[in-house]
Amino acid sequence: MKALTLEWVEKAEGDFHSCLREVRARRHPNHDSACFHAQQCVEKYMKARLQEAGLSFPKTHDLLELLKRALTVETSWTTLSPQLTQLVNYAVVFRYPGISASKADARNALTACRLVRRAVRQSLGLSN
């Protein structure tokens, strides 16, 4: 695995564990943060896969744009579209006043994150 790919994976794992902590928190959970970190985990894993394949990608939070690029090497990932669509707005939507994530939103974000994380880790030859 390329060194930069590994860095993306390590950053993604940091977001994954931050998401887990917030979803599992009994006192003072931050559901907004859980959703944000789920999106960030997936974004960084998608970038890791693109990096490993030698494919360029812009500085973007758009998971569907990243998917479009990844489909050139991972054609079966079309099945990830519903999860990516769910997570795509979590990069910003809950970060500002006006709307907050619920516990159900956070759990759903984690579920979507786990599914995409599993697919990318498998593609990169990493254990789950």
mmCIF file of the C-alpha atoms, coordinates in Angstrom:
data_MODEL
# 
_entry.id   MODEL 
# 
loop_
_atom_site.group_PDB 
_atom_site.id 
_atom_site.type_symbol 
_atom_site.label_atom_id 
_atom_site.label_alt_id 
_atom_site.label_comp_id 
_atom_site.label_asym_id 
_atom_site.label_entity_id 
_atom_site.label_seq_id 
_atom_site.pdbx_PDB_ins_code 
_atom_site.Cartn_x 
_atom_site.Cartn_y 
_atom_site.Cartn_z 
_atom_site.occupancy 
_atom_site.B_iso_or_equiv 
_atom_site.pdbx_formal_charge 
_atom_site.auth_seq_id 
_atom_site.auth_comp_id 
_atom_site.auth_asym_id 
_atom_site.auth_atom_id 
_atom_site.pdbx_PDB_model_num 
ATOM 1   C CA . MET A 1 1   ? 0.000   0.000  0.000   1.00 0.00 ? 1   MET A CA 1 
ATOM 2   C CA . LYS A 1 2   ? 1.238   3.481  -0.854  1.00 0.00 ? 2   LYS A CA 1 
ATOM 3   C CA . ALA A 1 3   ? 2.339   5.654  2.071   1.00 0.00 ? 3   ALA A CA 1 
ATOM 4   C CA . LEU A 1 4   ? -0.194  8.381  1.251   1.00 0.00 ? 4   LEU A CA 1 
ATOM 5   C CA . THR A 1 5   ? -2.975  5.797  1.007   1.00 0.00 ? 5   THR A CA 1 
ATOM 6   C CA . LEU A 1 6   ? -2.088  4.615  4.501   1.00 0.00 ? 6   LEU A CA 1 
ATOM 7   C CA . GLU A 1 7   ? -2.250  8.189  5.781   1.00 0.00 ? 7   GLU A CA 1 
ATOM 8   C CA . TRP A 1 8   ? -5.769  8.546  4.339   1.00 0.00 ? 8   TRP A CA 1 
ATOM 9   C CA . VAL A 1 9   ? -6.752  5.262  6.026   1.00 0.00 ? 9   VAL A CA 1 
ATOM 10  C CA . GLU A 1 10  ? -5.363  6.409  9.384   1.00 0.00 ? 10  GLU A CA 1 
ATOM 11  C CA . LYS A 1 11  ? -7.269  9.701  9.147   1.00 0.00 ? 11  LYS A CA 1 
ATOM 12  C CA . ALA A 1 12  ? -10.435 7.800  8.184   1.00 0.00 ? 12  ALA A CA 1 
ATOM 13  C CA . GLU A 1 13  ? -10.041 5.506  11.171  1.00 0.00 ? 13  GLU A CA 1 
ATOM 14  C CA . GLY A 1 14  ? -9.724  8.521  13.478  1.00 0.00 ? 14  GLY A CA 1 
ATOM 15  C CA . ASP A 1 15  ? -13.068 9.790  12.199  1.00 0.00 ? 15  ASP A CA 1 
ATOM 16  C CA . PHE A 1 16  ? -14.596 6.314  12.486  1.00 0.00 ? 16  PHE A CA 1 
ATOM 17  C CA . HIS A 1 17  ? -13.644 6.046  16.154  1.00 0.00 ? 17  HIS A CA 1 
ATOM 18  C CA . SER A 1 18  ? -14.839 9.605  16.859  1.00 0.00 ? 18  SER A CA 1 
ATOM 19  C CA . CYS A 1 19  ? -18.189 8.675  15.326  1.00 0.00 ? 19  CYS A CA 1 
ATOM 20  C CA . LEU A 1 20  ? -18.374 5.506  17.415  1.00 0.00 ? 20  LEU A CA 1 
ATOM 21  C CA . ARG A 1 21  ? -17.629 7.419  20.640  1.00 0.00 ? 21  ARG A CA 1 
ATOM 22  C CA . GLU A 1 22  ? -20.380 9.942  19.975  1.00 0.00 ? 22  GLU A CA 1 
ATOM 23  C CA . VAL A 1 23  ? -22.973 7.321  19.032  1.00 0.00 ? 23  VAL A CA 1 
ATOM 24  C CA . ARG A 1 24  ? -22.132 5.272  22.141  1.00 0.00 ? 24  ARG A CA 1 
ATOM 25  C CA . ALA A 1 25  ? -21.931 8.210  24.557  1.00 0.00 ? 25  ALA A CA 1 
ATOM 26  C CA . ARG A 1 26  ? -24.480 7.988  27.339  1.00 0.00 ? 26  ARG A CA 1 
ATOM 27  C CA . ARG A 1 27  ? -23.744 11.389 28.770  1.00 0.00 ? 27  ARG A CA 1 
ATOM 28  C CA . HIS A 1 28  ? -23.618 14.399 26.496  1.00 0.00 ? 28  HIS A CA 1 
ATOM 29  C CA . PRO A 1 29  ? -23.683 12.635 23.118  1.00 0.00 ? 29  PRO A CA 1 
ATOM 30  C CA . ASN A 1 30  ? -23.100 14.887 20.135  1.00 0.00 ? 30  ASN A CA 1 
ATOM 31  C CA . HIS A 1 31  ? -25.231 13.449 17.339  1.00 0.00 ? 31  HIS A CA 1 
ATOM 32  C CA . ASP A 1 32  ? -24.224 16.264 14.988  1.00 0.00 ? 32  ASP A CA 1 
ATOM 33  C CA . SER A 1 33  ? -20.593 15.309 15.451  1.00 0.00 ? 33  SER A CA 1 
ATOM 34  C CA . ALA A 1 34  ? -21.323 11.612 14.951  1.00 0.00 ? 34  ALA A CA 1 
ATOM 35  C CA . CYS A 1 35  ? -22.928 12.351 11.571  1.00 0.00 ? 35  CYS A CA 1 
ATOM 36  C CA . PHE A 1 36  ? -20.068 14.651 10.574  1.00 0.00 ? 36  PHE A CA 1 
ATOM 37  C CA . HIS A 1 37  ? -17.418 12.079 11.487  1.00 0.00 ? 37  HIS A CA 1 
ATOM 38  C CA . ALA A 1 38  ? -19.296 9.311  9.659   1.00 0.00 ? 38  ALA A CA 1 
ATOM 39  C CA . GLN A 1 39  ? -19.241 11.453 6.506   1.00 0.00 ? 39  GLN A CA 1 
ATOM 40  C CA . GLN A 1 40  ? -15.601 12.360 7.020   1.00 0.00 ? 40  GLN A CA 1 
ATOM 41  C CA . CYS A 1 41  ? -14.615 8.718  7.544   1.00 0.00 ? 41  CYS A CA 1 
ATOM 42  C CA . VAL A 1 42  ? -16.267 7.700  4.293   1.00 0.00 ? 42  VAL A CA 1 
ATOM 43  C CA . GLU A 1 43  ? -14.812 10.667 2.393   1.00 0.00 ? 43  GLU A CA 1 
ATOM 44  C CA . LYS A 1 44  ? -11.289 9.801  3.519   1.00 0.00 ? 44  LYS A CA 1 
ATOM 45  C CA . TYR A 1 45  ? -11.726 6.103  2.753   1.00 0.00 ? 45  TYR A CA 1 
ATOM 46  C CA . MET A 1 46  ? -12.967 6.941  -0.732  1.00 0.00 ? 46  MET A CA 1 
ATOM 47  C CA . LYS A 1 47  ? -9.932  9.183  -1.231  1.00 0.00 ? 47  LYS A CA 1 
ATOM 48  C CA . ALA A 1 48  ? -7.666  6.414  0.062   1.00 0.00 ? 48  ALA A CA 1 
ATOM 49  C CA . ARG A 1 49  ? -9.000  4.035  -2.594  1.00 0.00 ? 49  ARG A CA 1 
ATOM 50  C CA . LEU A 1 50  ? -8.620  6.642  -5.319  1.00 0.00 ? 50  LEU A CA 1 
ATOM 51  C CA . GLN A 1 51  ? -5.086  7.417  -4.128  1.00 0.00 ? 51  GLN A CA 1 
ATOM 52  C CA . GLU A 1 52  ? -4.145  3.746  -4.175  1.00 0.00 ? 52  GLU A CA 1 
ATOM 53  C CA . ALA A 1 53  ? -5.478  3.412  -7.728  1.00 0.00 ? 53  ALA A CA 1 
ATOM 54  C CA . GLY A 1 54  ? -3.511  6.464  -8.837  1.00 0.00 ? 54  GLY A CA 1 
ATOM 55  C CA . LEU A 1 55  ? -6.683  8.382  -9.689  1.00 0.00 ? 55  LEU A CA 1 
ATOM 56  C CA . SER A 1 56  ? -6.827  12.123 -9.160  1.00 0.00 ? 56  SER A CA 1 
ATOM 57  C CA . PHE A 1 57  ? -9.580  13.780 -7.178  1.00 0.00 ? 57  PHE A CA 1 
ATOM 58  C CA . PRO A 1 58  ? -10.415 17.371 -6.257  1.00 0.00 ? 58  PRO A CA 1 
ATOM 59  C CA . LYS A 1 59  ? -10.604 18.832 -2.782  1.00 0.00 ? 59  LYS A CA 1 
ATOM 60  C CA . THR A 1 60  ? -14.267 18.020 -2.239  1.00 0.00 ? 60  THR A CA 1 
ATOM 61  C CA . HIS A 1 61  ? -16.714 16.694 0.326   1.00 0.00 ? 61  HIS A CA 1 
ATOM 62  C CA . ASP A 1 62  ? -18.972 15.399 -2.457  1.00 0.00 ? 62  ASP A CA 1 
ATOM 63  C CA . LEU A 1 63  ? -19.112 11.655 -1.883  1.00 0.00 ? 63  LEU A CA 1 
ATOM 64  C CA . LEU A 1 64  ? -21.052 11.095 -5.096  1.00 0.00 ? 64  LEU A CA 1 
ATOM 65  C CA . GLU A 1 65  ? -18.300 12.793 -7.100  1.00 0.00 ? 65  GLU A CA 1 
ATOM 66  C CA . LEU A 1 66  ? -15.755 10.547 -5.406  1.00 0.00 ? 66  LEU A CA 1 
ATOM 67  C CA . LEU A 1 67  ? -17.922 7.525  -6.160  1.00 0.00 ? 67  LEU A CA 1 
ATOM 68  C CA . LYS A 1 68  ? -18.105 8.494  -9.825  1.00 0.00 ? 68  LYS A CA 1 
ATOM 69  C CA . ARG A 1 69  ? -14.309 8.464  -9.968  1.00 0.00 ? 69  ARG A CA 1 
ATOM 70  C CA . ALA A 1 70  ? -14.008 5.235  -7.969  1.00 0.00 ? 70  ALA A CA 1 
ATOM 71  C CA . LEU A 1 71  ? -16.428 3.377  -10.239 1.00 0.00 ? 71  LEU A CA 1 
ATOM 72  C CA . THR A 1 72  ? -13.710 3.287  -12.890 1.00 0.00 ? 72  THR A CA 1 
ATOM 73  C CA . VAL A 1 73  ? -11.857 0.754  -10.705 1.00 0.00 ? 73  VAL A CA 1 
ATOM 74  C CA . GLU A 1 74  ? -14.629 -0.536 -8.417  1.00 0.00 ? 74  GLU A CA 1 
ATOM 75  C CA . THR A 1 75  ? -17.662 -1.120 -10.631 1.00 0.00 ? 75  THR A CA 1 
ATOM 76  C CA . SER A 1 76  ? -19.558 -3.002 -7.915  1.00 0.00 ? 76  SER A CA 1 
ATOM 77  C CA . TRP A 1 77  ? -19.586 0.108  -5.743  1.00 0.00 ? 77  TRP A CA 1 
ATOM 78  C CA . THR A 1 78  ? -22.745 1.347  -7.460  1.00 0.00 ? 78  THR A CA 1 
ATOM 79  C CA . THR A 1 79  ? -24.467 -0.471 -4.577  1.00 0.00 ? 79  THR A CA 1 
ATOM 80  C CA . LEU A 1 80  ? -22.932 2.091  -2.172  1.00 0.00 ? 80  LEU A CA 1 
ATOM 81  C CA . SER A 1 81  ? -24.827 4.974  -3.747  1.00 0.00 ? 81  SER A CA 1 
ATOM 82  C CA . PRO A 1 82  ? -27.695 4.994  -1.188  1.00 0.00 ? 82  PRO A CA 1 
ATOM 83  C CA . GLN A 1 83  ? -25.268 5.187  1.742   1.00 0.00 ? 83  GLN A CA 1 
ATOM 84  C CA . LEU A 1 84  ? -23.175 7.883  0.094   1.00 0.00 ? 84  LEU A CA 1 
ATOM 85  C CA . THR A 1 85  ? -26.297 9.863  -0.784  1.00 0.00 ? 85  THR A CA 1 
ATOM 86  C CA . GLN A 1 86  ? -27.373 9.681  2.864   1.00 0.00 ? 86  GLN A CA 1 
ATOM 87  C CA . LEU A 1 87  ? -23.993 10.888 4.143   1.00 0.00 ? 87  LEU A CA 1 
ATOM 88  C CA . VAL A 1 88  ? -23.125 13.490 1.499   1.00 0.00 ? 88  VAL A CA 1 
ATOM 89  C CA . ASN A 1 89  ? -24.750 16.456 3.247   1.00 0.00 ? 89  ASN A CA 1 
ATOM 90  C CA . TYR A 1 90  ? -23.443 15.587 6.706   1.00 0.00 ? 90  TYR A CA 1 
ATOM 91  C CA . ALA A 1 91  ? -20.207 17.410 5.922   1.00 0.00 ? 91  ALA A CA 1 
ATOM 92  C CA . VAL A 1 92  ? -22.063 20.677 6.544   1.00 0.00 ? 92  VAL A CA 1 
ATOM 93  C CA . VAL A 1 93  ? -25.788 20.342 7.299   1.00 0.00 ? 93  VAL A CA 1 
ATOM 94  C CA . PHE A 1 94  ? -25.531 19.732 11.056  1.00 0.00 ? 94  PHE A CA 1 
ATOM 95  C CA . ARG A 1 95  ? -22.577 22.042 11.637  1.00 0.00 ? 95  ARG A CA 1 
ATOM 96  C CA . TYR A 1 96  ? -24.622 25.236 11.719  1.00 0.00 ? 96  TYR A CA 1 
ATOM 97  C CA . PRO A 1 97  ? -27.662 26.420 13.698  1.00 0.00 ? 97  PRO A CA 1 
ATOM 98  C CA . GLY A 1 98  ? -31.082 25.595 12.392  1.00 0.00 ? 98  GLY A CA 1 
ATOM 99  C CA . ILE A 1 99  ? -31.009 21.819 12.235  1.00 0.00 ? 99  ILE A CA 1 
ATOM 100 C CA . SER A 1 100 ? -29.634 19.169 14.554  1.00 0.00 ? 100 SER A CA 1 
ATOM 101 C CA . ALA A 1 101 ? -29.092 15.461 14.153  1.00 0.00 ? 101 ALA A CA 1 
ATOM 102 C CA . SER A 1 102 ? -31.151 13.034 16.185  1.00 0.00 ? 102 SER A CA 1 
ATOM 103 C CA . LYS A 1 103 ? -29.950 9.858  17.836  1.00 0.00 ? 103 LYS A CA 1 
ATOM 104 C CA . ALA A 1 104 ? -31.545 7.940  14.942  1.00 0.00 ? 104 ALA A CA 1 
ATOM 105 C CA . ASP A 1 105 ? -29.664 10.118 12.419  1.00 0.00 ? 105 ASP A CA 1 
ATOM 106 C CA . ALA A 1 106 ? -26.395 9.332  14.188  1.00 0.00 ? 106 ALA A CA 1 
ATOM 107 C CA . ARG A 1 107 ? -27.082 5.595  14.267  1.00 0.00 ? 107 ARG A CA 1 
ATOM 108 C CA . ASN A 1 108 ? -28.093 5.578  10.606  1.00 0.00 ? 108 ASN A CA 1 
ATOM 109 C CA . ALA A 1 109 ? -24.959 7.525  9.697   1.00 0.00 ? 109 ALA A CA 1 
ATOM 110 C CA . LEU A 1 110 ? -22.826 4.984  11.554  1.00 0.00 ? 110 LEU A CA 1 
ATOM 111 C CA . THR A 1 111 ? -24.558 2.099  9.780   1.00 0.00 ? 111 THR A CA 1 
ATOM 112 C CA . ALA A 1 112 ? -23.931 3.695  6.376   1.00 0.00 ? 112 ALA A CA 1 
ATOM 113 C CA . CYS A 1 113 ? -20.352 4.469  7.349   1.00 0.00 ? 113 CYS A CA 1 
ATOM 114 C CA . ARG A 1 114 ? -19.679 0.887  8.431   1.00 0.00 ? 114 ARG A CA 1 
ATOM 115 C CA . LEU A 1 115 ? -20.949 -0.490 5.129   1.00 0.00 ? 115 LEU A CA 1 
ATOM 116 C CA . VAL A 1 116 ? -18.781 1.799  3.004   1.00 0.00 ? 116 VAL A CA 1 
ATOM 117 C CA . ARG A 1 117 ? -15.788 1.393  5.327   1.00 0.00 ? 117 ARG A CA 1 
ATOM 118 C CA . ARG A 1 118 ? -16.047 -2.393 5.012   1.00 0.00 ? 118 ARG A CA 1 
ATOM 119 C CA . ALA A 1 119 ? -16.139 -2.220 1.195   1.00 0.00 ? 119 ALA A CA 1 
ATOM 120 C CA . VAL A 1 120 ? -13.125 0.084  0.958   1.00 0.00 ? 120 VAL A CA 1 
ATOM 121 C CA . ARG A 1 121 ? -11.070 -1.814 3.519   1.00 0.00 ? 121 ARG A CA 1 
ATOM 122 C CA . GLN A 1 122 ? -11.792 -5.046 1.664   1.00 0.00 ? 122 GLN A CA 1 
ATOM 123 C CA . SER A 1 123 ? -10.744 -3.438 -1.611  1.00 0.00 ? 123 SER A CA 1 
ATOM 124 C CA . LEU A 1 124 ? -7.498  -2.243 -0.015  1.00 0.00 ? 124 LEU A CA 1 
ATOM 125 C CA . GLY A 1 125 ? -6.792  -5.684 1.447   1.00 0.00 ? 125 GLY A CA 1 
ATOM 126 C CA . LEU A 1 126 ? -7.322  -4.553 5.038   1.00 0.00 ? 126 LEU A CA 1 
ATOM 127 C CA . SER A 1 127 ? -9.105  -6.528 7.723   1.00 0.00 ? 127 SER A CA 1 
ATOM 128 C CA . ASN A 1 128 ? -12.422 -5.316 9.087   1.00 0.00 ? 128 ASN A CA 1 
# 
